[in-house]
């Protein structure tokens, strides 16, 4: 694409964020960050923006440490600066998804037929949403390359899209390219495209075991919980959240969606529908978890009308988000002195730690699967990367 100045890039990305439905506050933060970036570049005599320039800018102006867990503001700034690099390379950016999916009119008929076919072959609705998201990204890139009709798509466009998503993990790239491959094959077989371009979408390989979360020992988890300052409202909230993840194994999406109606105090149980799978889940409300939630509700939670139990504490008050859970858990792990390069430090690592401890205590695999909300113990076995000997022991106990 034709080279643009950093000022033009900033203006174009800002326009895309506004049209993409980003909140006024997000656009304000983007403008604030990029204005400071322009001042920094002008002062340093830098004309051309790059990712390296962006990192130096964050270090100089905000004290950003690349080797530490980024704060929430730093995470937002990094996200905006990456969008500048995306636009410079590809002429477009990947926007967050709002309600619905933006499928261009020219691609809509083929997309609806493809989605109907995928439903017919038994793809669950949650996965259908993911497929729609991947197609939205694919079409957004094609639009930036001037592709207005399906027959105009070429193998070069598919290769360009693979370069466009290079910042994603290999697992995400594998899933996105698989969707492209299946869609292009469907288009060829149903006469939406004159060529079979499916072979241009490579199978991105990744090591599934390498992505398994790290497990923290019981001692590490206790140290982590003990490090949280419960003498203030935010600490009371964080402690209750960490207990729900570390002791009950709830996913972050289910923690932030936890509502008052999900807790039966008389029978000491939590009942909810899992956000990820849509399956019901009932767990015992452990005493320490219940007491932590009560402590937060009585002495920590801001006064508001939200039915979600956990909220942000900085105005504007709103329910916590799943994306915010990663930063929360990472900061707690860092403060406890448990942050290392060898171990992951998000909510899923604590969920995995619980599963690993249960396995070490010889809890049968189907019971662990039930606690984690997995559909069957085969999923749990893969999740834990269980060795064959351990799997045989679990199987014997179940029989």
N, C-alpha and C positions, 0 to 999 in steps of 0.2 A: 504494500500500500504506500501511497505518497507520504513522505515525512511531514509531520506537523510539529509546530513548536509546542513547548510544554504548556504555554498559555492556552493554545487551541485545544490541546488534549484535556486540560483541566475543565475548560468550558464544555467540551463535548460530553465528557463523563458526567459532569454535573447535570447536564440536560437529560442524560439517560437515567440517572438516579431519580430525578423528578418525575419523568414520564413513567418510570418503572414502579411508582407507588411508594417510594421511600418516604418516611415521615419528615416533617419539617425539621425536627430536631436532628435527624440523621443527615439531612442535606446541610443544615447549619454546621454540624461537626465536620462534614466533608469540606465545606468552604473554609472553615477556620483552619483546618490542617493544611490545605493546599495554599492558603494565603501565607501561612508561616513558611511553607516550603519555598514559595517564590521569593520571599524576603531572604531566606537562608541562601538560596542559589545566587541571588543578586549580590549579596554581601561577600560570598565566597568566589564570585566570578565564574560560576558554573553555568554553562549555556544549555547543555544537553542532559536531560533527565535519564536516570537508569535506576535499577533496583539498588545498586551499591550506593548511589547518591541518596536514595531514600533512607537507607539504613544509617548512613552518616548523619543525615538530617535528624533522625530520631535520637541518635546518641547525643548529638550536640545540643539540641533544643529541649529534649524531654528526659535526658538521662537514661535512655533505653538500653537495657542489657540483653544482647541476643542470647546469652547463656542462661538467663533466668526465666522463670515463668512470667509471661507478660501480664501486666495489669489489664483490667478491662479497657481503660482508655487507650493503652498502647495497642491492644488487639484491634480496636476499631481503626486506629491510625494506620496500622499495618495493612488492614483490609482495603482501605481507601488507596493507599500507595500502590498496592498490587494491581488495583483496577487501572491505575495510570499505565502501568507496564503492559497489562493485557491489551489496553486500547492501542498503545503504540505498536504492539506486535501484530494485532489482528483487526483493528478497526472497530472492535466491539468489546463488551464486557459481559460476564455472567452475572445476572442480577438475582437477588433473592426471590423466591417464589411467594407471591401473594395468593389470594383466593382465586382458584381457577387456574387454567393454563392458557397461555397466549399462543395459539396455533394459527399461523398466517392462513388467510383465506385460500391461497393457492394450494396449500398442503392439507387442507382440512378434510376433504373427501377421502383421500387415501389414508389419512391418520385415523379417522373414525372407522373405516373399514378394517384397518390393521388392529385397532383396539378391540373391535367386535370379534375379530378372529381369535385374538389372544384370550379373551374371556371365554370363547367357545371351547378352547382347548384346556380350560381349567385354571387359568392364572387367577390367583386370589386378588381381591380388590385393592389391598394395600400395595401389592406389586404393580397393579395397573397404574396406580398413582405415580409410582416411581418411573415406570415406562413413559408416562405422559411428560414427566419432568425432564427426562433425558431427551425426548423428542423436541421439547420446547427449546432446550439449549442448542440442539443440533440445528434447528430451523433458524434460531437467532443468529448463529454463526453464518449459515448459508445466506441469510438476508444481508449480512454485512459484506458478503462477497459478491453481491449483486445478483444472486440466484432468486428469480421470481417465480419460476415454474419447476415442477418436479423433473421434467425431461432435461432440464439444463444442468442437473447435478452430474458431476464427473468424478472419476476416481481421485483426481487432484484435490477436489473439494473435501473428500473424505479424509485424505491424508492431511490436509490443512486443519481439519477439525481435530484430528489426533494431536497435532502440535498445539492447538488452541487449549486443549484440556491437560497439557503436560504438567501443570501444577498440582493435579489431583493425585491421590495414591494410585498405585497399580491396580488395586482392587476396584476402585471407582472407575478408573479408565477401562478396565476389563468389562464391567457391567455396561458402561455407556457405549462402548464399541460393539458389544453384543447386541444391544438394542438397535444400533445403526445397521448392523449386518442383517438382522432379522427383518427390519423394515425395508431395506433395499431389496432383499430377496422377495419379500411379499409384493412390493411394487412391480418387480419384473414379472412375477408369475400372474399378476392380475392386471397387466397392461397399463400400469401407471407410469412405467419407465421402460424405454426400449431395450436397455441392457441390464444384465445381472451384475451389479456393482458390489455384491456382498463380499467378494474376495478381497476388495480394497480395504475392508474394515478388519484389521488383524485381531487375532486372539491375544490379548495382553495377558501374559502369564504373571502370576504372583504366588508367593509362598504363603499359603493359608496359615500354617503354624507360626510363621514369623510374626503374624499380626495378632496373635493371641495376647490378651492383656497380661501384665505381670501380676503375680500374686504376692500380697503382703502377709506376713505372719500375724498370728494373733497378738503377739507382743507389739508389733508395729502398729496395728490397728488401735490397740489400747493407748499407745503413746500418741497417736494421731488425735484420738478423741480427747485425751487429757490436755492436749495443747490448746484446745479451743477455749477462749475466754467467755465464760457464760455469765459474766457480771454485766453484760450490756445486751441490748435487744438483738443486735445482729448476731452476736455470739450464740444466743439462745436459739435463734433460727437455724444457724449453721450446724449447731450440735444436733438438733432434731433431724435435720436433713441427712447428716452424715450417719446417724443411727439407722435411719430407714434404708439407706443404701448398704451400709456395712453389715448390719445385723439381720435385715430382712431381704436384702438383695434386690430391692426395687430399682427399675431403670429410672434414669433421670427424668424421662418424659412422664413417667407415672408419678414421680414425686411432685413435680410442678403442677400436675393436673389433679393432685389429691384434694378432694373437697370434704367439707364437714360431713356430708351425707355418706361418705365412704367409710367412716369410722363408727362402729357399733360399740359404744363404751360399756354397755351392760354385758355384752357377751365377749368383750375384749377381742375383737377381730377387725381386720381391715378387708373390705370387699371392693373391688374395682374392676373395670374393663381395661385391659392393657392397651395402651396407645399403639404399640408396634404391631401386635398380632390381632387385636380385636377380641381376644379370648378373655373370659372372666377369670379372676384370680382372687382367692381368699386366703389370708394369712393371719396367724395369731398376732394380736397386738401385745408384744412383749412388754413387761413392766417398765423397763428402762426407756423404751421407745415412747410408751404412753405418757410417762411422767415428763419426758423432755418436751413432748408436744403440748401438754398442759401448761408447763412452765412458759413456753413461748406464747401461747394464746393468752395467758393471764398477764404476763409481765413484759412481753416483747413485741407482739404483733401490732403494727399501726392500726388505728381505727379506720376501717373502710368497709364497704359493702360487698367486696368480692367474696365469693364462696370458696375460692381456692385458699387453702390453709396458708401457704407460704407466699409472701409478697416481697417486693423490693422495699427498701427502707428510705431510698432517696426519692424526692419528688421528681416526676409525678409517680405517686404510689400505684403500682400495678402488680399483677401476679408474676412470680418468678418465671423464667423461661428455661427450656431445656438447654439451650446454648450457654446460658449463664452458669449452669451447673458445673461445666468443665472448669471454668475459671475458679469457681468457689472451691471445688475439691482440690485443684492444683495448688491454690494458695494455702489451704490447710495442710496439705502434704509438705509443702515447702517450709511453712512455719514450724512443723514438727521435726524438721531436719531429716526428712526421709526422701528428699528429691535427689535422684541420681539419673545418669544418662542410661543406665541399664534397665530401669523400670519405667513403665508408663505411669501417668499420674492423673488420670481422669476417673470419672464415676464408674466406668466399666471395669477398671482395675480392681476397685473395691468389691464390686459384684462378683468378679471372678475369684477374688480372695476368699469370699464367703463360700463359694462352691468348692474351692480347693480344700478349705478347712473341713467342710462336711465330708468330703471324700476321704480325707485323712482319718476322720473319726469313724470310718466304715459305715456311713449312712448310705443305704441302698440308692443306686442310681435313679430309679423312678421317683424316689422321694425328693432327691435333689432337683430333678426335672420339674416336679410339682411346685417346689419352692421358687424356682427361677421363672416359672410360667412358660416353660418349654412345652411344645405339643407332645413330644415323646422323648424317651431317654437317648435315642440315637443322636438327636440334636445336642443333648447335654454331653454325650461322650465326645463328639467332635469339638464342642466348645471348650472342654477341659483338656483336650489332646491326651486322653487317657491311654496308657500303655496296655497292651493285651493282657498281661498278668493281672493288673488291677481291675480291668473290665471283667475278667473271669470271676474274680472274687466277688464283685458286685452282683454278677448274674447268679452266682451260687446262693448268695444271701436272699435274693428275691425269690428264688425257687424254694 
